Amino acid sequence: PDFGPGAQGMYDGEIHFTDAHVGRLIDFVENQPWADRTAIIITSDHGETFGEHDMYRHGFELWQELTWVPLLVRVPGVAPRVIAEPRGGIDLPPTILELLGVATDPSFRGRSLVSELRGGEVEPRPLIIDLPRTSDNDRRRALIWGKHKLIAHGAARYFKLFALEADPREQRAL
């Protein structure tokens, strides 16, 4: 389908294309003799901006458009479920290891999501996002806790606090 002109339309076309091929992959796996032993995990390292916060790039800031990314996990025998609490990439290694039946290294900071995926209790917990200083940017850090997000830039002594439920596009710092 035509998603319109410009970068946003092209990006939406890419999402449509990817979605169709992810569907083909899942259909293929479901028809294999090893399907009942195969989990599929799909995620992203960052989102995209198309003018939000005057940005037309990705990966160098901590706005929701860039940090709220899909995490789709298909585990055989586990009913589909939406988990609205924020989770991070740090949780993927312990999740994958648990799915494989391998003990998690105690030094891992993330927590396995397997219990939540299987219908267990979903407890709120803080999510920390940390972008190191690079040649392109100063350090960026964010803490998401419940319905709030705190963003810090570099060595600045100020922070920006946002109420994500009331202001999901982070337009009005509290």
C-alpha positions as CSV (number, residue, x, y, z in Angstrom):
1,P,0.0,0.0,0.0
2,D,0.9,3.7,-0.4
3,F,1.9,5.2,2.9
4,G,2.4,8.7,1.6
5,P,5.3,10.7,0.5
6,G,8.5,11.5,2.3
7,A,10.6,9.7,4.9
8,Q,7.7,8.9,7.2
9,G,5.8,7.2,4.3
10,M,8.9,5.2,3.3
11,Y,9.5,4.2,6.9
12,D,5.9,3.1,7.3
13,G,6.3,1.1,4.1
14,E,9.4,-0.6,5.6
15,I,7.4,-1.5,8.7
16,H,4.7,-3.0,6.5
17,F,7.2,-5.0,4.5
18,T,9.0,-6.2,7.7
19,D,5.7,-7.2,9.3
20,A,4.7,-9.3,6.3
21,H,8.0,-11.1,6.3
22,V,8.0,-11.7,10.1
23,G,4.6,-13.3,9.5
24,R,6.1,-15.5,6.9
25,L,8.9,-16.5,9.2
26,I,6.5,-17.4,12.0
27,D,4.3,-19.4,9.6
28,F,7.4,-21.3,8.4
29,V,8.6,-22.0,12.0
30,E,5.1,-23.2,13.0
31,N,5.2,-25.8,10.2
32,Q,8.6,-27.3,11.2
33,P,9.1,-30.4,13.3
34,W,11.2,-28.3,15.7
35,A,8.6,-25.6,16.1
36,D,7.6,-26.7,19.7
37,R,11.3,-26.1,20.7
38,T,11.7,-22.7,19.0
39,A,11.2,-19.3,20.6
40,I,11.2,-16.2,18.4
41,I,12.3,-12.8,19.9
42,I,12.0,-9.6,17.8
43,T,13.1,-6.2,19.1
44,S,15.0,-3.1,18.0
45,D,17.9,-1.1,19.5
46,H,16.2,2.3,18.8
47,G,13.3,4.0,17.1
48,E,13.1,6.9,14.6
49,T,12.2,10.5,14.7
50,F,10.6,12.5,11.9
51,G,10.7,16.0,13.3
52,E,9.7,15.3,16.8
53,H,11.9,17.4,19.2
54,D,13.3,18.9,16.0
55,M,15.2,15.7,15.3
56,Y,15.5,13.8,12.0
57,R,17.8,11.0,13.1
58,H,18.0,8.1,15.5
59,G,20.0,6.6,18.3
60,F,21.4,9.8,20.0
61,E,18.7,10.9,22.3
62,L,16.3,9.4,24.9
63,W,12.9,10.6,23.7
64,Q,10.1,8.1,23.6
65,E,10.1,8.0,19.8
66,L,13.6,6.6,20.1
67,T,13.4,4.4,23.2
68,W,10.0,2.9,23.1
69,V,10.7,-0.1,20.7
70,P,8.9,-3.3,20.0
71,L,9.7,-6.4,22.0
72,L,7.8,-9.4,20.6
73,V,8.4,-12.8,22.2
74,R,6.8,-16.0,20.8
75,V,7.3,-19.0,23.0
76,P,5.7,-22.4,22.2
77,G,2.8,-23.2,24.4
78,V,2.6,-19.7,25.9
79,A,-0.5,-17.7,25.3
80,P,-0.1,-14.2,23.7
81,R,0.0,-11.4,26.3
82,V,0.6,-7.7,26.3
83,I,2.9,-6.5,29.1
84,A,2.6,-2.7,29.4
85,E,5.3,-2.2,32.0
86,P,8.6,-1.0,30.5
87,R,11.3,-3.6,30.1
88,G,14.8,-3.2,28.6
89,G,17.3,-5.0,26.4
90,I,19.2,-5.8,29.6
91,D,16.5,-8.4,30.3
92,L,17.0,-10.3,27.1
93,P,20.2,-12.3,28.0
94,P,18.6,-13.8,31.2
95,T,15.4,-14.4,29.3
96,I,17.1,-16.3,26.5
97,L,19.2,-18.3,28.9
98,E,16.2,-19.3,30.9
99,L,14.3,-20.4,27.7
100,L,17.4,-22.5,26.9
101,G,17.5,-24.0,30.3
102,V,20.8,-22.5,31.1
103,A,21.6,-20.9,34.5
104,T,21.9,-17.1,34.4
105,D,25.3,-15.6,35.3
106,P,24.8,-13.9,38.7
107,S,26.6,-10.8,37.4
108,F,23.7,-10.1,35.0
109,R,21.8,-7.0,36.0
110,G,18.7,-7.8,33.9
111,R,15.9,-10.1,35.0
112,S,14.4,-12.9,33.0
113,L,10.9,-12.1,31.5
114,V,9.9,-15.8,31.2
115,S,7.7,-15.8,34.3
116,E,5.8,-12.7,33.0
117,L,5.5,-14.2,29.5
118,R,4.0,-17.3,31.0
119,G,1.3,-15.3,32.8
120,G,3.1,-14.5,36.1
121,E,2.8,-11.3,38.0
122,V,4.1,-8.2,36.2
123,E,5.7,-5.9,38.8
124,P,6.7,-2.3,38.0
125,R,10.4,-1.7,38.3
126,P,12.7,1.1,37.2
127,L,14.1,1.1,33.7
128,I,17.5,2.8,33.2
129,I,18.6,4.0,29.8
130,D,22.3,5.0,29.4
131,L,23.9,6.3,26.3
132,P,27.7,6.8,26.7
133,R,29.5,9.9,25.6
134,T,30.7,9.6,22.0
135,S,32.4,11.8,19.4
136,D,28.9,12.8,18.3
137,N,27.1,13.4,21.7
138,D,27.6,14.0,25.3
139,R,26.3,11.3,27.7
140,R,22.5,10.8,28.0
141,R,20.7,9.0,30.8
142,A,17.1,8.4,31.6
143,L,15.1,6.7,34.4
144,I,11.6,5.5,33.7
145,W,9.7,4.6,36.8
146,G,5.9,4.1,36.6
147,K,4.4,6.9,34.7
148,H,7.4,9.2,34.9
149,K,10.6,9.7,33.0
150,L,13.6,11.6,34.2
151,I,16.2,12.6,31.5
152,A,19.8,13.9,32.3
153,H,22.2,15.3,29.7
154,G,25.9,15.1,30.1
155,A,27.3,16.6,33.3
156,A,24.4,19.1,33.5
157,R,23.1,19.7,37.0
158,Y,19.5,19.9,35.8
159,F,17.1,17.1,34.8
160,K,13.9,17.0,32.8
161,L,11.0,15.2,34.3
162,F,8.0,14.1,32.2
163,A,4.6,12.5,33.1
164,L,4.5,9.9,30.3
165,E,0.8,9.0,30.6
166,A,-0.4,12.7,30.4
167,D,2.4,13.8,28.0
168,P,3.5,10.7,26.0
169,R,5.4,12.9,23.4
170,E,7.4,14.6,26.2
171,Q,6.4,18.1,25.2
172,R,6.0,19.6,28.8
173,A,8.7,19.1,31.3
174,L,7.4,19.2,34.8
